[in-house]
Amino acid sequence: MEIKEENNQRRTLKKEYNFPKGERGKFYRPDAKLNLPVYLEPDLRDYFPDAESVNRALRCLLPVVSSQKAGPSLKKN
């Protein structure tokens, strides 16, 4: 694989790299909480202009969803 740098020079990536002093899991934090972005389709943005409106709509759906058998993507971790 080649990467084009800003000055138009090409650099080839090696197939394998050796990190003898690397520390596995150095930045891993098991208790870290992530707020991942959710991207709405353009037609939904008119109805849900901000995070609060999305959260309100999802909370209204919770009773309906919780009465059905929850699939893996609906279960709370």
C-alpha positions as CSV (number, residue, x, y, z in Angstrom):
1,M,0.0,0.0,0.0
2,E,1.3,3.4,-0.8
3,I,0.5,6.7,1.0
4,K,0.8,10.0,-0.8
5,E,2.3,12.6,1.5
6,E,1.6,16.4,1.5
7,N,4.7,17.1,-0.6
8,N,3.6,14.6,-3.3
9,Q,6.2,12.0,-2.3
10,R,5.1,8.4,-2.0
11,R,5.8,6.2,0.9
12,T,5.3,2.5,1.0
13,L,3.9,0.8,4.1
14,K,5.6,-2.4,5.3
15,K,3.6,-5.6,5.6
16,E,4.6,-6.0,9.2
17,Y,5.9,-3.7,11.9
18,N,7.8,-4.6,15.1
19,F,7.1,-2.8,18.3
20,P,9.5,-4.4,20.8
21,K,9.0,-1.7,23.4
22,G,5.2,-1.4,22.8
23,E,2.9,-1.8,25.7
24,R,-0.3,-3.7,25.0
25,G,-3.5,-2.0,26.3
26,K,-1.7,1.2,27.3
27,F,-4.7,3.3,26.5
28,Y,-7.4,0.8,27.2
29,R,-9.8,1.9,29.9
30,P,-12.6,-0.7,30.7
31,D,-14.7,1.9,32.5
32,A,-14.5,4.4,29.7
33,K,-17.9,5.6,28.5
34,L,-18.2,6.6,24.9
35,N,-20.7,9.0,23.4
36,L,-20.7,7.9,19.8
37,P,-22.3,10.2,17.2
38,V,-25.5,9.2,15.5
39,Y,-26.1,10.6,12.0
40,L,-29.7,11.2,10.9
41,E,-30.8,11.1,7.3
42,P,-31.7,14.5,5.9
43,D,-35.4,13.9,5.9
44,L,-35.4,13.1,9.7
45,R,-33.4,16.3,10.6
46,D,-36.5,18.4,10.2
47,Y,-38.3,16.3,12.8
48,F,-35.3,15.8,15.1
49,P,-33.2,19.0,15.1
50,D,-31.3,18.2,18.2
51,A,-30.3,15.4,20.6
52,E,-33.1,16.2,23.1
53,S,-35.8,15.6,20.4
54,V,-34.2,12.3,19.4
55,N,-34.0,11.2,23.0
56,R,-37.6,12.2,23.7
57,A,-38.8,10.1,20.7
58,L,-36.7,7.1,21.7
59,R,-38.0,7.2,25.3
60,C,-41.6,7.2,23.9
61,L,-40.7,4.0,22.0
62,L,-39.3,2.2,25.1
63,P,-42.6,0.8,26.4
64,V,-43.4,-0.7,23.0
65,V,-39.9,-2.1,22.5
66,S,-39.6,-3.5,26.0
67,S,-42.9,-5.4,25.7
68,Q,-41.5,-7.3,22.7
69,K,-38.7,-9.8,22.9
70,A,-35.5,-7.7,22.8
71,G,-33.0,-8.6,20.3
72,P,-29.2,-8.2,20.8
73,S,-29.2,-4.6,19.6
74,L,-32.0,-3.7,22.0
75,K,-30.7,-5.1,25.2
76,K,-29.1,-2.8,27.7
77,N,-25.4,-3.6,28.4
